[in-house]
Amino acid sequence: MDSRASPTAAGPVTVAGLAKRGWRQLGRRFRGHLRSRWLLWTMLVLLLAALLGLLVWLTGRYEASAVQSRLDAEALEVVSDLRNGLARNMRQLQLLTPDKPSVWSAQSAELLQQRREIVRLEWRDPQLQTLLGQDALMRAPVFSRTPRAQSAADVNLACSTAMRFEGAAYSNSYFVPQPDGLGLELMDLCIPQTVSGRLIGFTVATYALSDMLVEMASARLPRGYALAFTEADGTRLAMHGQLGQGQKLYQAQLLLDLPGNTLVVRMETRQGTADLFPNPLSALVSSMALALTLVLFLLVRDMRRRQKVEQDLAEALAFRNAMEDSLSTGLRARDLQGNITYVNPAFCKMVGLQAEQLLRSGDQAPYWPPEMVALYSRRQQDRYNNSAVLRAGHESVFQRSDGTRFPVLIMEAPLINAQGRHTGWMSAVLDISEQRRNEDLSRASQDRLQATARLAMVGEMASLLSHELNQPLAAIASYANGSVNLLQDALQQGQAADGAALAADLLTALQRISGQAERAGKVIRSVHDFVRRREQPRQAVAPQDLLDAIMPLVALQARKLAVQVISTVAPDCPAVLCDRTMVEQVLLNLVRNGMQAMQGTPTGGAHRVLELQVHAVHSEGESVRWVEFSVSDLGQGIDPAAAQQLFTPFFTTKAEGMGLGLSLCRTVVEQHGGTLRFESHRPQGTVFHFTLPATALSKAASPTRELSTA
């Protein structure tokens, strides 16, 4: 029984143990996987660091090799320039022959001026005795402090070598002190001169090694480089240039093989190297390698940001939908073929159709009136072809689903997607039915206001006519009464025999009655046109003619009020361009006001004199453009309180006045382009001035006239 029970009891225990062992093994595997992942990441980082270190080291080696290669190439070019320069100088020196000492001296001086690396030229006989010598003119003689004889051994050795080689030869360099406390390293060139195989002498040229570097090699010497002549042991003989700032010194040495002498040319430069990266390329590659390690980490952060952006975009889309649903303006989007791709609820409510009906309607909208489909289609194509018109907006008529029509204002603009490509048009549609109704009401109100204005115009015309007709009607009545008095006197006195004189007086009176009646008609027409704001034809009128036209009426008023009227027109006064009837009324009003203003002054003498003056207004450098009329009285003047309202309509200081005279005068003058003003008159009274535009037409002025009354 125990044997049977043991397997049964051992079974569950074995399964549980296996399960526990499986979980343990899974945990160990997971931990081992994590350790392996960290190990892989560690290996990746180490490999990357090793790669970067190797890259930096190789780049540094490459940079150093490149700098050294450039330096070697520059040194080779400098040595080539030195060889070419010395060969060129040798050819020129061989042309110097002492046929004539003066010619040799001139040629030597010119050559020394051209080749500044040569500091002295000599002509020596076959026994090496100096016959001719020439020092460089631009510097002190190099042998002024040390005799030339001290360097004779070097010259003799160079000439002996030249005889042995049967060609030019150079001496070893030697140091010569100079007067300035410094010294020069010199080298002699000896060239044997022969004629028909017979030696006639030697041409000796002395080179300054430092000047050779300056004149023959400095053109190829970059900035930050130094060039020097050295001996085989490294002793520097001459140097040109200055080393730049840098941590590492680069050198290139080449031999300058010359007949009889060998010089070492050394070129040096210093280059600064970065502590970590030798050049920008290695830094860029290293940065890119480091950036690769950050990509995985950035991808995780980018995914989180993308999720946040998508959530924000969903919220923004919901906000936009809520905002569009709350708008009362209809929004409509169409593609390039005219098909509707989007409408908002306000547009659907406006036309009474569902969004699905509008989106599948095609290029012919169901809200277009049937009789206007062809017109709207053509107009739509025209608007799409001219994008400038789209933004201006246009009016149209839509039809609701129940058949009612309503006006709309459509503003369209091109629809550009995120890639900047034109995909269609976006329209904003406004229902302007209420606006049209308000415009109709406003138009009706305007009509009523215009009718009221016409009634006011009629009243104004009646007031002006009653004001302006007083004078011609008074003149007519005066002439008629005079005629009646003449007839009554003739009948009472029985003057039938004097009928001719009576007839002449009656004819004159009747003519003046007719003239004043005609003038009254002109006044009526002018006032009518003036109130209606009609443009009146203007004519050129001489100022004297204007005064002559009003003088009969002025004479009647002056005789009645015992006023003396004096009119003066300047001789150079041109004609004026005006509406004659209205300007005459202005003159009459001003003259009548002036005579009435002098009613309170004593009778007789100079206390009741009214002056009418006309003169041209001259401007410097210009022709006469204006003519000024002045009316001066000797009345009591204008009260300062009343002066501010003097030209206000219906304002008057007279008991029987209407207050329209001066207002009418200023309006007439301003319609002619002139101005009306007034000022105090000395010793008393007031002067009114107004201007009218002048014309080219001029008329001789009449002499001064006086109208006096007994």
C-alpha positions in Angstrom: 0.0 0.0 0.0 2.9 2.3 0.7 4.3 1.4 -2.6 1.1 2.3 -4.3 0.6 5.5 -2.4 4.1 6.7 -2.8 3.8 7.3 -6.5 0.4 9.0 -6.0 1.8 11.2 -3.3 5.0 11.8 -5.2 3.2 12.8 -8.3 1.9 16.2 -7.3 5.1 16.9 -5.4 7.2 16.2 -8.5 5.0 18.5 -10.7 5.2 21.4 -8.2 8.9 20.9 -8.0 9.2 20.9 -11.8 7.1 24.1 -11.9 9.3 25.8 -9.4 12.4 24.7 -11.2 11.0 25.9 -14.5 10.3 29.4 -13.0 13.8 29.4 -11.5 15.3 28.5 -14.9 13.1 31.1 -16.6 14.3 33.7 -14.2 17.9 32.7 -14.6 17.5 32.9 -18.4 15.8 36.3 -18.1 18.6 37.6 -15.9 21.1 36.1 -18.2 19.4 37.7 -21.1 19.5 41.1 -19.4 23.2 40.5 -18.5 23.9 39.6 -22.2 22.1 42.7 -23.4 24.1 44.9 -21.0 27.2 43.1 -22.1 26.3 43.7 -25.8 25.7 47.4 -25.0 29.0 47.6 -23.2 30.9 45.9 -26.0 29.2 48.3 -28.5 30.3 51.3 -26.4 33.8 49.9 -26.1 34.0 49.2 -29.8 32.7 52.6 -30.6 35.2 54.2 -28.3 38.0 52.2 -29.8 36.8 53.1 -33.3 36.8 56.8 -32.4 40.2 56.6 -30.8 41.6 54.8 -33.9 39.9 57.3 -36.1 41.4 60.3 -34.3 44.9 58.7 -34.3 44.8 57.8 -38.0 43.4 61.3 -38.8 46.2 62.9 -36.8 48.8 60.8 -38.6 47.2 61.7 -41.9 47.2 65.4 -41.1 50.9 65.3 -40.1 51.7 63.4 -43.3 49.8 65.9 -45.4 51.5 68.8 -43.8 54.9 67.3 -44.3 54.1 66.5 -47.9 53.0 70.0 -48.6 56.2 71.3 -46.9 58.4 69.0 -49.0 56.7 70.2 -52.1 57.1 73.8 -51.2 60.8 73.3 -50.4 61.3 71.6 -53.7 59.7 74.5 -55.5 61.9 76.9 -53.6 65.1 75.1 -54.5 63.9 75.0 -58.2 63.4 78.8 -58.0 66.8 79.3 -56.6 68.5 77.2 -59.3 66.5 79.0 -62.0 67.4 82.4 -60.6 71.1 81.7 -60.3 71.1 80.3 -63.9 69.4 83.4 -65.2 71.9 85.7 -63.4 74.8 83.7 -64.8 73.6 84.2 -68.3 73.3 87.9 -67.8 76.7 88.1 -66.1 78.4 86.4 -69.1 77.2 89.2 -71.3 79.3 91.7 -69.3 82.6 92.4 -71.1 85.1 95.3 -70.3 85.4 96.6 -73.8 84.8 100.1 -72.4 84.9 100.7 -68.7 82.1 103.2 -68.8 79.8 100.8 -70.6 80.7 98.0 -68.2 80.0 100.3 -65.2 76.6 101.3 -66.6 75.7 97.7 -67.4 76.8 96.6 -64.0 74.8 99.3 -62.2 71.7 98.4 -64.2 72.2 94.7 -63.4 72.7 95.3 -59.7 69.5 97.4 -59.6 67.5 94.6 -61.2 69.1 91.7 -59.2 69.2 92.9 -55.7 70.6 89.6 -54.4 73.9 90.6 -56.0 75.7 93.1 -53.9 78.9 93.6 -55.9 80.3 93.0 -59.4 84.0 92.9 -60.3 86.1 92.5 -63.4 89.4 90.9 -62.8 92.3 90.2 -65.1 93.7 86.7 -65.7 96.0 87.2 -62.6 92.8 87.9 -60.6 93.7 91.5 -60.1 90.6 93.7 -59.7 90.4 96.1 -62.6 86.8 97.3 -62.3 84.3 97.2 -59.4 80.7 98.2 -58.9 78.7 98.1 -55.6 74.9 98.0 -55.3 73.6 101.6 -55.3 70.6 100.9 -52.9 72.8 99.9 -49.9 76.1 100.6 -48.3 79.2 98.9 -49.8 79.5 95.5 -48.2 83.3 95.8 -48.0 83.4 99.2 -46.4 84.3 97.9 -43.0 86.3 94.8 -43.9 88.8 95.0 -46.8 88.1 93.0 -49.9 91.5 91.4 -49.6 90.5 89.4 -46.6 88.1 87.3 -48.8 90.7 87.0 -51.7 91.3 83.3 -50.8 87.7 82.4 -51.4 87.6 84.3 -54.7 90.9 82.7 -55.9 89.6 79.3 -55.0 86.3 79.8 -56.8 88.2 81.1 -59.9 90.6 78.2 -59.8 87.7 75.8 -59.6 86.1 77.7 -62.6 89.3 77.3 -64.7 89.4 73.6 -63.8 85.7 73.0 -64.7 86.0 75.4 -67.6 82.8 77.1 -66.4 81.4 79.1 -63.6 82.1 78.2 -60.0 80.9 79.3 -56.6 83.0 79.9 -53.5 82.2 78.8 -50.0 80.1 81.2 -48.0 81.9 83.6 -45.7 80.8 86.2 -43.1 81.5 89.9 -43.5 80.7 92.4 -40.7 78.7 95.5 -41.6 78.7 99.1 -40.3 75.4 98.7 -38.6 76.8 96.1 -36.2 75.3 93.2 -38.1 76.8 91.1 -40.8 76.1 89.3 -44.1 76.9 85.8 -45.2 78.3 86.2 -48.7 79.1 83.8 -51.6 81.2 84.7 -54.7 80.5 83.5 -58.2 83.5 83.4 -60.6 82.8 83.3 -64.4 85.9 83.0 -66.7 85.6 85.1 -69.9 87.4 83.8 -73.0 87.8 85.1 -76.5 88.8 82.6 -79.2 89.8 80.2 -76.6 92.0 82.7 -74.8 91.3 83.8 -71.2 90.8 87.5 -71.0 89.6 87.8 -67.4 87.0 86.9 -64.8 83.6 88.3 -63.9 83.1 88.0 -60.1 79.6 88.4 -58.6 79.1 88.6 -54.8 75.8 87.2 -53.5 74.2 87.9 -50.2 72.6 84.7 -49.0 69.8 86.5 -47.1 69.0 88.6 -50.1 68.9 85.4 -52.3 66.1 84.1 -50.0 64.2 87.4 -50.1 64.5 88.1 -53.8 64.5 84.6 -55.3 62.4 82.5 -53.0 60.0 84.7 -51.1 57.3 84.6 -53.8 56.6 80.9 -53.0 57.0 81.3 -49.2 53.5 81.0 -47.5 52.7 82.9 -44.4 53.9 81.1 -41.2 56.9 79.4 -43.0 60.6 80.1 -42.5 63.3 79.5 -45.1 67.1 79.2 -44.3 70.5 78.3 -45.8 72.3 76.0 -43.5 75.6 74.1 -43.5 75.8 70.3 -43.4 76.0 70.3 -39.6 72.8 72.4 -39.2 74.5 75.8 -38.7 72.2 78.5 -40.0 73.8 80.9 -42.5 70.8 83.0 -43.5 67.1 83.0 -42.8 63.9 84.6 -44.2 60.3 84.5 -42.9 58.8 83.9 -39.5 57.4 80.7 -38.0 53.7 80.7 -37.0 52.3 79.7 -33.6 52.0 76.0 -33.2 52.9 73.0 -31.1 54.6 70.8 -33.7 57.6 71.8 -35.8 57.8 70.4 -39.4 61.1 70.6 -41.4 62.1 69.9 -45.0 65.8 69.9 -46.1 67.1 69.8 -49.6 70.5 70.2 -51.1 71.3 73.1 -53.5 74.2 71.7 -55.5 76.2 74.4 -57.1 79.5 74.2 -59.0 82.2 74.4 -56.3 79.7 74.7 -53.3 76.7 72.9 -51.8 74.1 74.6 -49.7 71.4 73.1 -47.6 68.0 74.7 -48.0 65.8 74.2 -44.9 62.1 75.1 -44.8 60.3 75.0 -41.4 56.7 75.6 -40.2 54.7 75.1 -37.0 51.2 73.7 -37.1 48.8 73.7 -34.2 46.9 70.5 -33.6 43.7 70.1 -31.5 44.0 68.2 -28.2 41.3 65.7 -29.2 40.4 66.1 -32.9 43.1 67.0 -35.4 40.7 68.4 -38.0 37.0 69.2 -38.5 36.5 66.1 -40.6 37.5 63.7 -37.8 35.4 65.7 -35.4 32.4 65.5 -37.7 32.8 61.7 -38.2 33.2 61.2 -34.5 30.1 63.3 -33.8 28.1 61.2 -36.2 29.3 58.0 -34.6 28.3 59.3 -31.2 25.0 60.4 -32.7 24.3 56.9 -33.8 24.4 55.7 -30.2 21.8 58.3 -29.3 19.4 57.4 -32.0 17.8 54.5 -30.1 17.2 56.6 -27.1 15.9 59.5 -29.2 13.5 57.1 -31.0 11.9 56.1 -27.7 11.4 59.8 -26.8 10.2 60.6 -30.3 7.5 57.9 -30.0 6.3 59.3 -26.7 6.2 62.8 -28.2 4.4 61.5 -31.3 1.7 60.0 -29.1 1.4 63.3 -27.3 1.2 65.2 -30.6 -1.5 62.8 -31.9 -3.5 63.4 -28.7 -3.1 67.2 -29.0 -4.1 66.9 -32.7 -7.2 65.0 -31.8 -8.1 67.6 -29.2 -7.4 70.4 -31.7 -9.6 68.7 -34.3 -12.4 68.3 -31.8 -12.1 72.0 -30.9 -12.1 73.0 -34.6 -15.2 70.9 -35.2 -16.9 72.5 -32.2 -15.9 76.0 -33.4 -17.2 75.4 -36.9 -20.4 74.0 -35.6 -21.0 77.2 -33.7 -20.4 79.5 -36.6 -23.2 81.2 -38.4 -21.1 81.6 -41.5 -21.3 78.8 -44.1 -18.0 77.1 -45.0 -17.6 75.2 -48.2 -14.5 73.5 -49.7 -14.3 72.4 -53.3 -11.6 70.5 -55.3 -10.1 71.5 -58.6 -13.0 70.0 -60.5 -15.6 72.0 -58.5 -16.9 69.0 -56.4 -17.8 69.8 -52.8 -15.5 68.1 -50.4 -16.5 69.7 -47.1 -19.4 71.8 -45.7 -20.1 72.9 -42.1 -23.5 72.6 -40.3 -24.1 76.4 -40.9 -23.9 75.9 -44.7 -26.2 72.9 -44.5 -28.7 74.8 -42.5 -28.5 77.8 -44.8 -29.4 75.8 -48.0 -31.7 73.2 -46.2 -29.7 70.1 -47.4 -27.8 67.4 -45.6 -24.0 67.2 -45.9 -24.3 63.8 -47.7 -26.5 65.3 -50.4 -24.0 68.1 -50.9 -20.9 66.0 -51.0 -22.2 63.7 -53.7 -23.8 66.4 -55.8 -21.0 66.7 -58.4 -19.9 69.9 -60.1 -23.5 71.3 -60.3 -24.6 72.4 -56.8 -28.2 71.5 -55.9 -28.7 75.0 -54.3 -28.2 76.8 -57.6 -31.5 78.1 -59.2 -32.2 75.9 -62.3 -32.3 78.9 -64.7 -28.9 80.0 -63.5 -26.9 76.8 -63.6 -25.2 77.6 -66.9 -24.4 81.1 -65.8 -23.0 80.0 -62.4 -20.9 77.3 -64.0 -19.3 79.7 -66.4 -18.8 82.3 -63.7 -17.2 79.7 -61.4 -14.6 78.8 -64.1 -13.9 82.5 -64.6 -13.3 83.0 -60.9 -11.1 79.9 -60.6 -8.9 81.2 -63.5 -8.4 84.5 -61.8 -7.4 84.0 -58.2 -7.2 87.8 -57.6 -11.0 88.1 -57.9 -11.6 85.3 -55.4 -10.4 87.2 -52.4 -12.5 90.3 -53.3 -15.8 88.4 -52.8 -18.9 88.4 -55.0 -22.7 88.3 -54.5 -24.9 85.5 -55.8 -28.4 84.0 -55.3 -28.9 80.5 -53.7 -32.0 78.4 -53.6 -33.2 76.5 -50.5 -34.6 73.0 -50.6 -38.1 74.4 -50.4 -37.5 76.6 -53.5 -37.1 80.0 -51.8 -34.3 82.2 -53.1 -32.0 84.3 -50.9 -28.9 86.5 -51.6 -25.5 85.5 -50.4 -22.0 87.0 -50.3 -19.3 84.5 -51.2 -15.6 85.0 -50.5 -13.3 82.4 -52.0 -9.6 81.8 -51.7 -7.2 79.0 -53.0 -6.9 76.0 -50.7 -3.3 75.1 -50.2 -2.3 71.8 -48.5 0.6 71.3 -46.1 3.0 70.6 -49.0 2.2 73.9 -50.6 0.2 72.4 -53.4 -3.1 73.9 -54.7 -5.8 71.4 -54.1 -9.0 73.4 -54.4 -10.9 76.4 -53.0 -12.3 77.4 -49.6 -15.4 79.6 -49.6 -17.1 81.6 -46.8 -20.8 82.1 -47.5 -22.8 84.8 -45.7 -26.6 85.1 -45.9 -27.3 88.8 -46.6 -31.1 88.6 -46.7 -31.4 90.7 -43.6 -28.8 93.2 -44.9 -30.7 93.6 -48.1 -33.9 94.3 -46.1 -32.1 96.9 -44.1 -30.7 98.5 -47.2 -34.2 98.7 -48.7 -35.4 100.4 -45.5 -32.5 102.7 -45.6 -33.2 103.5 -49.2 -36.8 104.4 -48.4 -35.6 106.6 -45.6 -33.2 108.3 -48.0 -36.1 109.0 -50.4 -38.1 110.5 -47.7 -35.1 112.6 -46.6 -34.6 113.8 -50.2 -38.3 114.8 -50.4 -37.9 116.7 -47.2 -34.7 118.3 -48.5 -36.6 119.4 -51.7 -39.2 121.0 -49.6 -36.5 122.8 -47.6 -34.9 123.8 -51.0 -38.2 125.3 -52.1 -38.4 127.3 -48.9 -34.8 128.5 -49.3 -35.5 129.5 -52.9 -38.6 131.4 -51.8 -36.6 133.2 -49.1 -33.7 134.1 -51.5 -36.1 135.2 -54.2 -38.0 137.5 -51.8 -34.6 138.8 -50.6 -33.1 139.4 -54.1 -36.2 140.7 -55.9 -36.6 143.6 -53.5 -34.2 145.8 -55.3 -35.4 145.3 -58.9 -39.0 145.5 -57.8 -38.3 148.6 -55.8 -36.6 150.2 -58.8 -39.6 149.2 -61.1 -42.0 150.8 -58.6 -39.9 153.9 -58.3 -39.7 154.4 -62.1 -43.5 153.7 -62.4 -44.3 156.2 -59.7 -42.0 158.8 -61.4 -43.8 158.2 -64.7 -47.2 158.7 -63.1 -46.1 161.9 -61.4 -44.8 163.2 -64.7 -48.1 162.6 -66.4 -50.1 164.1 -63.6 -48.0 167.2 -63.5 -48.3 167.6 -67.3 -52.1 167.2 -67.2 -52.5 169.6 -64.3 -50.2 172.2 -65.8 -51.4 171.7 -69.4 -48.0 171.3 -70.8 -49.2 169.7 -74.1 -46.7 171.8 -76.0 -43.8 170.2 -74.2 -44.9 166.7 -75.2 -41.6 165.8 -76.8 -39.7 166.3 -73.5 -42.4 164.4 -71.6 -42.3 161.5 -74.1 -38.5 161.3 -73.8 -38.7 161.2 -70.0 -41.4 158.5 -70.1 -39.4 156.5 -72.7 -36.4 156.5 -70.4 -38.5 155.5 -67.4 -40.2 152.7 -69.4 -36.8 151.4 -70.6 -35.5 151.3 -67.1 -38.7 149.6 -66.0 -38.2 147.0 -68.7 -34.5 146.5 -67.8 -35.3 146.0 -64.2 -38.1 143.6 -65.0 -35.6 141.6 -67.2 -33.1 141.8 -64.4 -35.7 140.4 -62.0 -36.2 137.4 -64.4 -32.5 136.8 -64.5 -32.3 137.0 -60.7 -35.1 134.4 -60.5 -33.3 132.0 -62.9 -29.9 132.5 -61.2 -31.3 131.9 -57.7 -33.2 128.9 -59.0 -30.0 127.4 -60.5 -28.0 128.4 -57.5 -30.3 126.6 -55.1 -30.3 123.5 -57.3 -26.5 123.6 -57.4 -26.4 123.7 -61.1 -23.2 124.7 -62.9 -23.7 128.1 -64.5 -21.9 129.2 -67.7 -19.4 131.9 -66.9 -18.2 134.6 -69.1 -15.4 137.1 -69.1 -16.7 140.5 -67.9 -14.8 143.7 -67.3 -15.1 145.0 -63.7 -16.3 148.4 -65.0 -19.2 146.7 -66.8 -20.2 145.1 -63.5 -20.2 148.5 -61.8 -22.1 150.1 -64.6 -24.8 147.5 -64.5 -25.6 148.2 -60.8 -25.1 152.0 -60.8 -28.8 152.8 -61.7 -30.0 150.9 -58.6 -27.1 152.2 -56.5 -27.9 155.8 -57.6 -31.6 155.4 -56.5 -30.6 154.0 -53.1 -27.8 156.6 -52.7 -30.1 159.5 -53.6 -32.7 158.3 -51.1 -30.2 157.9 -48.3 -28.0 160.9 -49.1 -24.8 158.9 -49.7 -22.0 159.8 -52.1 -20.7 156.7 -54.0 -17.2 156.7 -55.5 -16.1 153.9 -57.8 -12.5 153.4 -58.8 -11.1 150.7 -61.2 -7.3 150.2 -61.5 -6.0 150.8 -65.1 -4.2 147.3 -65.2 -7.2 145.4 -64.0 -8.1 142.4 -66.3 -11.5 141.0 -66.9 -13.0 138.4 -64.5 -14.6 135.0 -65.2 -17.9 134.9 -63.4 -21.7 134.4 -63.4 -22.6 138.0 -64.1 -26.0 138.2 -62.5 -24.9 136.6 -59.2 -21.8 138.8 -58.9 -23.9 141.9 -59.5 -26.2 140.8 -56.7 -23.2 140.4 -54.5 -22.1 143.9 -55.3 -25.6 145.3 -54.7 -25.9 143.5 -51.4 -22.6 144.8 -50.1 -23.2 148.4 -51.4 -26.7 148.4 -49.9 -25.4 147.1 -46.5 -22.7 149.8 -46.6 -25.2 152.6 -47.2 -27.5 151.4 -44.6 -24.6 151.2 -42.1 -24.1 154.9 -42.5 -27.7 155.9 -41.5 -26.6 156.9 -38.0 -23.8 159.3 -39.2 -24.4 163.0 -39.7 -25.7 164.2 -43.1 -23.3 165.9 -45.5 -19.6 166.3 -45.7 -17.4 163.2 -45.9 -19.4 161.2 -43.3 -21.6 159.5 -45.9 -19.1 158.4 -48.6 -19.1 154.9 -50.0 -16.1 153.7 -52.0 -16.0 151.0 -54.6 -12.5 149.9 -55.5 -11.3 147.3 -58.0 -7.6 146.3 -58.5 -5.6 143.3 -59.6 -3.8 141.1 -57.1 -0.1 140.8 -58.2 2.0 137.8 -57.1 5.8 137.8 -57.4 6.9 135.9 -60.5 3.3 135.1 -61.6 0.8 136.8 -63.9 -2.4 138.3 -62.5 -4.7 135.5 -61.3 -7.2 137.3 -59.1 -9.1 140.6 -59.1 -10.2 142.1 -55.7 -13.3 144.2 -55.2 -13.6 146.4 -52.1 -16.6 148.1 -50.6 -15.7 150.7 -47.9 -18.2 152.6 -45.7 -17.9 155.1 -42.9 -20.5 153.6 -40.6 -20.4 152.5 -37.0 -18.5 149.3 -37.8 -19.3 145.7 -36.8 -19.7 144.7 -33.2 -17.1 142.0 -32.3 -19.8 139.7 -30.8 -21.8 139.9 -34.1 -18.6 139.4 -36.3 -18.4 135.7 -35.4 -21.9 135.1 -36.8 -21.9 137.6 -39.6 -22.0 135.0 -42.4 -24.4 132.6 -40.6 -27.7 132.2 -42.5 -30.7 134.0 -41.0 -28.5 136.0 -38.6 -29.2 139.7 -38.9 -28.7 142.9 -36.9 -31.5 144.7 -38.8 -35.1 144.8 -37.5 -36.5 144.1 -41.0 -33.6 142.0 -42.3 -33.7 138.2 -43.2 -30.1 137.4 -42.6 -29.5 135.8 -46.0 -27.6 138.6 -47.8 -24.0 138.0 -46.6 -24.5 134.3 -46.5 -25.5 134.3 -50.1 -22.6 136.6 -51.0 -20.0 134.3 -49.5 -21.5 131.2 -51.1 -21.5 132.9 -54.6 -17.9 134.1 -54.2 -16.7 130.7 -52.9 -18.4 129.0 -55.9 -16.2 131.2 -58.1 -13.1 130.1 -56.2 -12.6 133.4 -54.4 -12.9 134.5 -50.8 -15.0 137.1 -49.0 -13.7 138.8 -45.9 -14.1 142.1 -44.0 -11.9 144.3 -41.8 -12.2 147.6 -39.9 -11.9 150.8 -41.9 -9.8 153.8 -40.7 -10.9 156.1 -39.2 -14.3 154.4 -38.9 -16.5 151.9 -40.8 -16.0 148.6 -42.4 -14.3 147.3 -45.6 -15.6 144.2 -47.4 -13.2 142.5 -49.8 -13.9 139.6 -52.2 -11.8 138.1 -55.1 -12.8 136.7 -58.5 -10.6 134.8 -60.9 -9.0 136.9 -63.6 -8.9 136.1 -67.4 -6.5 137.0 -70.2 -9.1 139.4 -71.5 -8.6 143.0 -70.2 -10.5 146.2 -70.8 -9.3 149.7 -70.3 -10.5 151.1 -67.0 -12.8 154.1 -66.9 -11.9 157.1 -64.8 -13.1 157.5 -61.3 -16.8 158.2 -61.1 -18.7 159.9 -58.3 -22.5 159.6 -57.7 -23.5 162.5 -55.4 -26.9 163.4 -54.1 -28.2 166.9 -53.2 
